[in-house]
Amino acid sequence: MAAIETPCLKVCVLEPASKQCRGCGRTIDEIAGWGAMSGSERRRVMALLPDRIAAIEARASDGAESA
């Protein structure tokens, strides 16, 4: 079975509101533990990332409009 590659985009900035990376959407615990996660754990996290990124982008857009 092929390994799931990291979703890291080398942005590595945690959003204060969600404590998730603005680049990949993972939490600091997920980032730190990525190498030790099983394939199923990685797939579970990967499935969460699109919604997390969308929420981060929505919050960023809301903040830009109110500035």
PyMOL Python script that loads the backbone (N, CA, C, O; Angstrom):
from pymol import cmd

cmd.read_pdbstr("""\
ATOM      1  N   MET A   1       0.845  -1.177   0.000  1.00  0.00           N
ATOM      2  CA  MET A   1       0.000   0.000   0.000  1.00  0.00           C
ATOM      3  C   MET A   1       0.888   1.238   0.000  1.00  0.00           C
ATOM      4  O   MET A   1       1.879   1.302   0.727  1.00  0.00           O
ATOM      5  N   ALA A   2       0.524   2.225  -0.826  1.00  0.00           N
ATOM      6  CA  ALA A   2       1.303   3.450  -0.920  1.00  0.00           C
ATOM      7  C   ALA A   2       1.050   4.336   0.297  1.00  0.00           C
ATOM      8  O   ALA A   2      -0.070   4.412   0.802  1.00  0.00           O
ATOM      9  N   ALA A   3       2.091   4.994   0.755  1.00  0.00           N
ATOM     10  CA  ALA A   3       1.972   5.902   1.896  1.00  0.00           C
ATOM     11  C   ALA A   3       1.254   7.179   1.478  1.00  0.00           C
ATOM     12  O   ALA A   3       1.398   7.642   0.346  1.00  0.00           O
ATOM     13  N   ILE A   4       0.494   7.733   2.387  1.00  0.00           N
ATOM     14  CA  ILE A   4      -0.151   9.011   2.130  1.00  0.00           C
ATOM     15  C   ILE A   4       0.879  10.096   2.396  1.00  0.00           C
ATOM     16  O   ILE A   4       1.475  10.159   3.472  1.00  0.00           O
ATOM     17  N   GLU A   5       1.075  10.937   1.414  1.00  0.00           N
ATOM     18  CA  GLU A   5       2.048  12.005   1.576  1.00  0.00           C
ATOM     19  C   GLU A   5       1.476  13.099   2.467  1.00  0.00           C
ATOM     20  O   GLU A   5       0.265  13.181   2.669  1.00  0.00           O
ATOM     21  N   THR A   6       2.330  13.906   2.978  1.00  0.00           N
ATOM     22  CA  THR A   6       1.922  14.997   3.832  1.00  0.00           C
ATOM     23  C   THR A   6       1.156  16.059   3.042  1.00  0.00           C
ATOM     24  O   THR A   6       1.482  16.316   1.883  1.00  0.00           O
ATOM     25  N   PRO A   7       0.153  16.674   3.647  1.00  0.00           N
ATOM     26  CA  PRO A   7      -0.556  17.761   2.977  1.00  0.00           C
ATOM     27  C   PRO A   7       0.151  19.106   3.157  1.00  0.00           C
ATOM     28  O   PRO A   7      -0.378  20.144   2.757  1.00  0.00           O
ATOM     29  N   CYS A   8       1.327  19.091   3.748  1.00  0.00           N
ATOM     30  CA  CYS A   8       2.058  20.319   4.057  1.00  0.00           C
ATOM     31  C   CYS A   8       2.332  21.124   2.787  1.00  0.00           C
ATOM     32  O   CYS A   8       2.785  20.594   1.773  1.00  0.00           O
ATOM     33  N   LEU A   9       2.040  22.432   2.880  1.00  0.00           N
ATOM     34  CA  LEU A   9       2.305  23.349   1.777  1.00  0.00           C
ATOM     35  C   LEU A   9       3.444  24.309   2.101  1.00  0.00           C
ATOM     36  O   LEU A   9       3.719  25.249   1.356  1.00  0.00           O
ATOM     37  N   LYS A  10       4.099  24.047   3.233  1.00  0.00           N
ATOM     38  CA  LYS A  10       5.222  24.872   3.699  1.00  0.00           C
ATOM     39  C   LYS A  10       4.780  26.303   4.031  1.00  0.00           C
ATOM     40  O   LYS A  10       5.555  27.248   3.883  1.00  0.00           O
ATOM     41  N   VAL A  11       3.523  26.451   4.482  1.00  0.00           N
ATOM     42  CA  VAL A  11       3.021  27.738   4.937  1.00  0.00           C
ATOM     43  C   VAL A  11       3.198  27.830   6.445  1.00  0.00           C
ATOM     44  O   VAL A  11       3.678  28.850   6.941  1.00  0.00           O
ATOM     45  N   CYS A  12       2.830  26.810   7.175  1.00  0.00           N
ATOM     46  CA  CYS A  12       3.133  26.641   8.595  1.00  0.00           C
ATOM     47  C   CYS A  12       2.876  27.866   9.472  1.00  0.00           C
ATOM     48  O   CYS A  12       3.768  28.346  10.172  1.00  0.00           O
ATOM     49  N   VAL A  13       1.648  28.356   9.418  1.00  0.00           N
ATOM     50  CA  VAL A  13       1.211  29.448  10.280  1.00  0.00           C
ATOM     51  C   VAL A  13      -0.087  29.002  10.934  1.00  0.00           C
ATOM     52  O   VAL A  13      -1.060  28.700  10.244  1.00  0.00           O
ATOM     53  N   LEU A  14      -0.107  28.959  12.274  1.00  0.00           N
ATOM     54  CA  LEU A  14      -1.325  28.547  12.963  1.00  0.00           C
ATOM     55  C   LEU A  14      -2.288  29.713  13.071  1.00  0.00           C
ATOM     56  O   LEU A  14      -1.922  30.804  13.507  1.00  0.00           O
ATOM     57  N   GLU A  15      -3.528  29.464  12.666  1.00  0.00           N
ATOM     58  CA  GLU A  15      -4.574  30.468  12.788  1.00  0.00           C
ATOM     59  C   GLU A  15      -4.989  30.545  14.250  1.00  0.00           C
ATOM     60  O   GLU A  15      -5.295  29.516  14.853  1.00  0.00           O
ATOM     61  N   PRO A  16      -5.008  31.734  14.831  1.00  0.00           N
ATOM     62  CA  PRO A  16      -5.334  31.867  16.255  1.00  0.00           C
ATOM     63  C   PRO A  16      -6.726  31.342  16.627  1.00  0.00           C
ATOM     64  O   PRO A  16      -6.888  30.724  17.678  1.00  0.00           O
ATOM     65  N   ALA A  17      -7.727  31.581  15.780  1.00  0.00           N
ATOM     66  CA  ALA A  17      -9.099  31.200  16.110  1.00  0.00           C
ATOM     67  C   ALA A  17      -9.289  29.691  16.187  1.00  0.00           C
ATOM     68  O   ALA A  17      -9.952  29.198  17.100  1.00  0.00           O
ATOM     69  N   SER A  18      -8.725  28.965  15.257  1.00  0.00           N
ATOM     70  CA  SER A  18      -8.960  27.517  15.178  1.00  0.00           C
ATOM     71  C   SER A  18      -7.789  26.680  15.665  1.00  0.00           C
ATOM     72  O   SER A  18      -7.945  25.486  15.922  1.00  0.00           O
ATOM     73  N   LYS A  19      -6.612  27.295  15.795  1.00  0.00           N
ATOM     74  CA  LYS A  19      -5.381  26.572  16.143  1.00  0.00           C
ATOM     75  C   LYS A  19      -5.023  25.548  15.060  1.00  0.00           C
ATOM     76  O   LYS A  19      -4.435  24.504  15.347  1.00  0.00           O
ATOM     77  N   GLN A  20      -5.387  25.865  13.808  1.00  0.00           N
ATOM     78  CA  GLN A  20      -5.082  25.011  12.668  1.00  0.00           C
ATOM     79  C   GLN A  20      -4.152  25.764  11.728  1.00  0.00           C
ATOM     80  O   GLN A  20      -4.178  26.993  11.656  1.00  0.00           O
ATOM     81  N   CYS A  21      -3.335  25.010  11.013  1.00  0.00           N
ATOM     82  CA  CYS A  21      -2.396  25.609  10.072  1.00  0.00           C
ATOM     83  C   CYS A  21      -3.156  26.233   8.897  1.00  0.00           C
ATOM     84  O   CYS A  21      -4.047  25.612   8.318  1.00  0.00           O
ATOM     85  N   ARG A  22      -2.789  27.464   8.561  1.00  0.00           N
ATOM     86  CA  ARG A  22      -3.428  28.149   7.440  1.00  0.00           C
ATOM     87  C   ARG A  22      -3.076  27.501   6.106  1.00  0.00           C
ATOM     88  O   ARG A  22      -3.805  27.664   5.127  1.00  0.00           O
ATOM     89  N   GLY A  23      -1.977  26.776   6.059  1.00  0.00           N
ATOM     90  CA  GLY A  23      -1.559  26.142   4.810  1.00  0.00           C
ATOM     91  C   GLY A  23      -2.237  24.804   4.565  1.00  0.00           C
ATOM     92  O   GLY A  23      -2.813  24.583   3.500  1.00  0.00           O
ATOM     93  N   CYS A  24      -2.171  23.915   5.545  1.00  0.00           N
ATOM     94  CA  CYS A  24      -2.671  22.557   5.323  1.00  0.00           C
ATOM     95  C   CYS A  24      -3.940  22.224   6.097  1.00  0.00           C
ATOM     96  O   CYS A  24      -4.630  21.260   5.767  1.00  0.00           O
ATOM     97  N   GLY A  25      -4.256  23.014   7.126  1.00  0.00           N
ATOM     98  CA  GLY A  25      -5.467  22.771   7.891  1.00  0.00           C
ATOM     99  C   GLY A  25      -5.311  21.850   9.090  1.00  0.00           C
ATOM    100  O   GLY A  25      -6.259  21.642   9.847  1.00  0.00           O
ATOM    101  N   ARG A  26      -4.107  21.294   9.263  1.00  0.00           N
ATOM    102  CA  ARG A  26      -3.911  20.384  10.397  1.00  0.00           C
ATOM    103  C   ARG A  26      -3.669  21.154  11.686  1.00  0.00           C
ATOM    104  O   ARG A  26      -3.247  22.311  11.672  1.00  0.00           O
ATOM    105  N   THR A  27      -3.947  20.485  12.801  1.00  0.00           N
ATOM    106  CA  THR A  27      -3.623  21.043  14.109  1.00  0.00           C
ATOM    107  C   THR A  27      -2.150  20.784  14.397  1.00  0.00           C
ATOM    108  O   THR A  27      -1.509  19.989  13.710  1.00  0.00           O
ATOM    109  N   ILE A  28      -1.618  21.451  15.405  1.00  0.00           N
ATOM    110  CA  ILE A  28      -0.215  21.242  15.764  1.00  0.00           C
ATOM    111  C   ILE A  28       0.023  19.791  16.186  1.00  0.00           C
ATOM    112  O   ILE A  28       1.072  19.224  15.880  1.00  0.00           O
ATOM    113  N   ASP A  29      -0.938  19.190  16.880  1.00  0.00           N
ATOM    114  CA  ASP A  29      -0.791  17.785  17.278  1.00  0.00           C
ATOM    115  C   ASP A  29      -0.778  16.861  16.071  1.00  0.00           C
ATOM    116  O   ASP A  29      -0.024  15.889  16.037  1.00  0.00           O
ATOM    117  N   GLU A  30      -1.615  17.163  15.077  1.00  0.00           N
ATOM    118  CA  GLU A  30      -1.625  16.342  13.860  1.00  0.00           C
ATOM    119  C   GLU A  30      -0.326  16.501  13.085  1.00  0.00           C
ATOM    120  O   GLU A  30       0.206  15.527  12.552  1.00  0.00           O
ATOM    121  N   ILE A  31       0.180  17.717  13.023  1.00  0.00           N
ATOM    122  CA  ILE A  31       1.447  17.961  12.318  1.00  0.00           C
ATOM    123  C   ILE A  31       2.579  17.210  13.020  1.00  0.00           C
ATOM    124  O   ILE A  31       3.371  16.522  12.376  1.00  0.00           O
ATOM    125  N   ALA A  32       2.646  17.347  14.339  1.00  0.00           N
ATOM    126  CA  ALA A  32       3.724  16.714  15.103  1.00  0.00           C
ATOM    127  C   ALA A  32       3.648  15.190  15.041  1.00  0.00           C
ATOM    128  O   ALA A  32       4.680  14.519  15.014  1.00  0.00           O
ATOM    129  N   GLY A  33       2.452  14.650  15.019  1.00  0.00           N
ATOM    130  CA  GLY A  33       2.299  13.201  15.044  1.00  0.00           C
ATOM    131  C   GLY A  33       2.160  12.543  13.687  1.00  0.00           C
ATOM    132  O   GLY A  33       1.992  11.326  13.608  1.00  0.00           O
ATOM    133  N   TRP A  34       2.225  13.319  12.618  1.00  0.00           N
ATOM    134  CA  TRP A  34       1.978  12.797  11.270  1.00  0.00           C
ATOM    135  C   TRP A  34       2.856  11.585  10.941  1.00  0.00           C
ATOM    136  O   TRP A  34       2.364  10.592  10.405  1.00  0.00           O
ATOM    137  N   GLY A  35       4.110  11.659  11.249  1.00  0.00           N
ATOM    138  CA  GLY A  35       5.032  10.572  10.909  1.00  0.00           C
ATOM    139  C   GLY A  35       4.726   9.268  11.631  1.00  0.00           C
ATOM    140  O   GLY A  35       5.051   8.192  11.130  1.00  0.00           O
ATOM    141  N   ALA A  36       4.112   9.352  12.789  1.00  0.00           N
ATOM    142  CA  ALA A  36       3.797   8.152  13.567  1.00  0.00           C
ATOM    143  C   ALA A  36       2.389   7.636  13.310  1.00  0.00           C
ATOM    144  O   ALA A  36       2.030   6.565  13.799  1.00  0.00           O
ATOM    145  N   MET A  37       1.584   8.379  12.551  1.00  0.00           N
ATOM    146  CA  MET A  37       0.197   7.959  12.296  1.00  0.00           C
ATOM    147  C   MET A  37       0.140   6.794  11.323  1.00  0.00           C
ATOM    148  O   MET A  37       0.972   6.660  10.425  1.00  0.00           O
ATOM    149  N   SER A  38      -0.866   5.960  11.529  1.00  0.00           N
ATOM    150  CA  SER A  38      -1.119   4.876  10.581  1.00  0.00           C
ATOM    151  C   SER A  38      -1.767   5.461   9.328  1.00  0.00           C
ATOM    152  O   SER A  38      -2.205   6.611   9.321  1.00  0.00           O
ATOM    153  N   GLY A  39      -1.820   4.671   8.293  1.00  0.00           N
ATOM    154  CA  GLY A  39      -2.463   5.104   7.059  1.00  0.00           C
ATOM    155  C   GLY A  39      -3.913   5.485   7.276  1.00  0.00           C
ATOM    156  O   GLY A  39      -4.386   6.461   6.695  1.00  0.00           O
ATOM    157  N   SER A  40      -4.631   4.730   8.104  1.00  0.00           N
ATOM    158  CA  SER A  40      -6.038   5.038   8.345  1.00  0.00           C
ATOM    159  C   SER A  40      -6.187   6.338   9.129  1.00  0.00           C
ATOM    160  O   SER A  40      -7.125   7.098   8.890  1.00  0.00           O
ATOM    161  N   GLU A  41      -5.278   6.603  10.058  1.00  0.00           N
ATOM    162  CA  GLU A  41      -5.322   7.869  10.798  1.00  0.00           C
ATOM    163  C   GLU A  41      -5.049   9.042   9.857  1.00  0.00           C
ATOM    164  O   GLU A  41      -5.701  10.083   9.944  1.00  0.00           O
ATOM    165  N   ARG A  42      -4.093   8.867   8.969  1.00  0.00           N
ATOM    166  CA  ARG A  42      -3.781   9.929   8.010  1.00  0.00           C
ATOM    167  C   ARG A  42      -4.958  10.180   7.072  1.00  0.00           C
ATOM    168  O   ARG A  42      -5.280  11.330   6.774  1.00  0.00           O
ATOM    169  N   ARG A  43      -5.597   9.115   6.610  1.00  0.00           N
ATOM    170  CA  ARG A  43      -6.764   9.264   5.730  1.00  0.00           C
ATOM    171  C   ARG A  43      -7.894   9.993   6.455  1.00  0.00           C
ATOM    172  O   ARG A  43      -8.591  10.811   5.854  1.00  0.00           O
ATOM    173  N   ARG A  44      -8.077   9.700   7.743  1.00  0.00           N
ATOM    174  CA  ARG A  44      -9.117  10.360   8.529  1.00  0.00           C
ATOM    175  C   ARG A  44      -8.840  11.854   8.588  1.00  0.00           C
ATOM    176  O   ARG A  44      -9.742  12.663   8.371  1.00  0.00           O
ATOM    177  N   VAL A  45      -7.595  12.225   8.880  1.00  0.00           N
ATOM    178  CA  VAL A  45      -7.227  13.645   8.945  1.00  0.00           C
ATOM    179  C   VAL A  45      -7.370  14.283   7.561  1.00  0.00           C
ATOM    180  O   VAL A  45      -7.921  15.377   7.445  1.00  0.00           O
ATOM    181  N   MET A  46      -6.887  13.624   6.527  1.00  0.00           N
ATOM    182  CA  MET A  46      -6.963  14.161   5.169  1.00  0.00           C
ATOM    183  C   MET A  46      -8.414  14.459   4.766  1.00  0.00           C
ATOM    184  O   MET A  46      -8.680  15.435   4.064  1.00  0.00           O
ATOM    185  N   ALA A  47      -9.338  13.618   5.211  1.00  0.00           N
ATOM    186  CA  ALA A  47     -10.749  13.819   4.877  1.00  0.00           C
ATOM    187  C   ALA A  47     -11.312  15.082   5.532  1.00  0.00           C
ATOM    188  O   ALA A  47     -12.267  15.669   5.023  1.00  0.00           O
ATOM    189  N   LEU A  48     -10.733  15.499   6.644  1.00  0.00           N
ATOM    190  CA  LEU A  48     -11.196  16.688   7.358  1.00  0.00           C
ATOM    191  C   LEU A  48     -10.660  17.996   6.773  1.00  0.00           C
ATOM    192  O   LEU A  48     -11.257  19.055   6.962  1.00  0.00           O
ATOM    193  N   LEU A  49      -9.548  17.919   6.072  1.00  0.00           N
ATOM    194  CA  LEU A  49      -8.829  19.121   5.659  1.00  0.00           C
ATOM    195  C   LEU A  49      -9.581  20.045   4.699  1.00  0.00           C
ATOM    196  O   LEU A  49      -9.510  21.260   4.880  1.00  0.00           O
ATOM    197  N   PRO A  50     -10.291  19.546   3.697  1.00  0.00           N
ATOM    198  CA  PRO A  50     -10.984  20.487   2.796  1.00  0.00           C
ATOM    199  C   PRO A  50     -11.959  21.406   3.532  1.00  0.00           C
ATOM    200  O   PRO A  50     -12.004  22.605   3.255  1.00  0.00           O
ATOM    201  N   ASP A  51     -12.732  20.863   4.458  1.00  0.00           N
ATOM    202  CA  ASP A  51     -13.673  21.693   5.217  1.00  0.00           C
ATOM    203  C   ASP A  51     -12.937  22.660   6.133  1.00  0.00           C
ATOM    204  O   ASP A  51     -13.366  23.801   6.303  1.00  0.00           O
ATOM    205  N   ARG A  52     -11.843  22.219   6.720  1.00  0.00           N
ATOM    206  CA  ARG A  52     -11.064  23.102   7.587  1.00  0.00           C
ATOM    207  C   ARG A  52     -10.484  24.274   6.802  1.00  0.00           C
ATOM    208  O   ARG A  52     -10.554  25.421   7.243  1.00  0.00           O
ATOM    209  N   ILE A  53      -9.914  23.980   5.641  1.00  0.00           N
ATOM    210  CA  ILE A  53      -9.318  25.027   4.811  1.00  0.00           C
ATOM    211  C   ILE A  53     -10.396  26.022   4.369  1.00  0.00           C
ATOM    212  O   ILE A  53     -10.170  27.232   4.374  1.00  0.00           O
ATOM    213  N   ALA A  54     -11.567  25.506   3.987  1.00  0.00           N
ATOM    214  CA  ALA A  54     -12.658  26.389   3.573  1.00  0.00           C
ATOM    215  C   ALA A  54     -13.062  27.313   4.718  1.00  0.00           C
ATOM    216  O   ALA A  54     -13.322  28.496   4.497  1.00  0.00           O
ATOM    217  N   ALA A  55     -13.117  26.785   5.932  1.00  0.00           N
ATOM    218  CA  ALA A  55     -13.482  27.596   7.094  1.00  0.00           C
ATOM    219  C   ALA A  55     -12.413  28.644   7.383  1.00  0.00           C
ATOM    220  O   ALA A  55     -12.737  29.786   7.708  1.00  0.00           O
ATOM    221  N   ILE A  56     -11.151  28.267   7.269  1.00  0.00           N
ATOM    222  CA  ILE A  56     -10.052  29.210   7.487  1.00  0.00           C
ATOM    223  C   ILE A  56     -10.128  30.332   6.451  1.00  0.00           C
ATOM    224  O   ILE A  56      -9.977  31.505   6.792  1.00  0.00           O
ATOM    225  N   GLU A  57     -10.360  29.976   5.197  1.00  0.00           N
ATOM    226  CA  GLU A  57     -10.446  30.978   4.139  1.00  0.00           C
ATOM    227  C   GLU A  57     -11.650  31.890   4.335  1.00  0.00           C
ATOM    228  O   GLU A  57     -11.572  33.091   4.074  1.00  0.00           O
ATOM    229  N   ALA A  58     -12.766  31.322   4.794  1.00  0.00           N
ATOM    230  CA  ALA A  58     -13.963  32.132   5.047  1.00  0.00           C
ATOM    231  C   ALA A  58     -13.710  33.134   6.165  1.00  0.00           C
ATOM    232  O   ALA A  58     -14.112  34.293   6.062  1.00  0.00           O
ATOM    233  N   ARG A  59     -13.050  32.700   7.223  1.00  0.00           N
ATOM    234  CA  ARG A  59     -12.732  33.614   8.321  1.00  0.00           C
ATOM    235  C   ARG A  59     -11.780  34.714   7.859  1.00  0.00           C
ATOM    236  O   ARG A  59     -11.906  35.868   8.269  1.00  0.00           O
ATOM    237  N   ALA A  60     -10.832  34.348   7.008  1.00  0.00           N
ATOM    238  CA  ALA A  60      -9.884  35.333   6.488  1.00  0.00           C
ATOM    239  C   ALA A  60     -10.616  36.359   5.611  1.00  0.00           C
ATOM    240  O   ALA A  60     -10.310  37.550   5.668  1.00  0.00           O
ATOM    241  N   SER A  61     -11.568  35.909   4.812  1.00  0.00           N
ATOM    242  CA  SER A  61     -12.348  36.815   3.960  1.00  0.00           C
ATOM    243  C   SER A  61     -13.208  37.742   4.798  1.00  0.00           C
ATOM    244  O   SER A  61     -13.305  38.935   4.511  1.00  0.00           O
ATOM    245  N   ASP A  62     -13.830  37.201   5.830  1.00  0.00           N
ATOM    246  CA  ASP A  62     -14.648  38.017   6.723  1.00  0.00           C
ATOM    247  C   ASP A  62     -13.798  39.082   7.412  1.00  0.00           C
ATOM    248  O   ASP A  62     -14.230  40.224   7.571  1.00  0.00           O
ATOM    249  N   GLY A  63     -12.605  38.705   7.813  1.00  0.00           N
ATOM    250  CA  GLY A  63     -11.708  39.651   8.467  1.00  0.00           C
ATOM    251  C   GLY A  63     -11.247  40.740   7.529  1.00  0.00           C
ATOM    252  O   GLY A  63     -11.101  41.891   7.941  1.00  0.00           O
ATOM    253  N   ALA A  64     -11.013  40.395   6.260  1.00  0.00           N
ATOM    254  CA  ALA A  64     -10.556  41.380   5.285  1.00  0.00           C
ATOM    255  C   ALA A  64     -11.667  42.377   4.967  1.00  0.00           C
ATOM    256  O   ALA A  64     -11.392  43.553   4.726  1.00  0.00           O
ATOM    257  N   GLU A  65     -12.922  41.916   4.964  1.00  0.00           N
ATOM    258  CA  GLU A  65     -14.032  42.792   4.668  1.00  0.00           C
ATOM    259  C   GLU A  65     -14.303  43.777   5.797  1.00  0.00           C
ATOM    260  O   GLU A  65     -14.748  44.900   5.561  1.00  0.00           O
ATOM    261  N   SER A  66     -14.027  43.342   7.040  1.00  0.00           N
ATOM    262  CA  SER A  66     -14.312  44.206   8.178  1.00  0.00           C
ATOM    263  C   SER A  66     -13.151  45.130   8.513  1.00  0.00           C
ATOM    264  O   SER A  66     -13.277  45.990   9.385  1.00  0.00           O
ATOM    265  N   ALA A  67     -12.023  44.964   7.832  1.00  0.00           N
ATOM    266  CA  ALA A  67     -10.842  45.812   8.106  1.00  0.00           C
ATOM    267  C   ALA A  67     -10.936  47.137   7.426  1.00  0.00           C
ATOM    268  O   ALA A  67     -10.031  47.962   7.552  1.00  0.00           O
TER     269      ALA A  67
END
""", "prot")
cmd.dss("prot")
cmd.show_as("cartoon", "prot")
cmd.util.cbc("prot")
cmd.orient("prot")
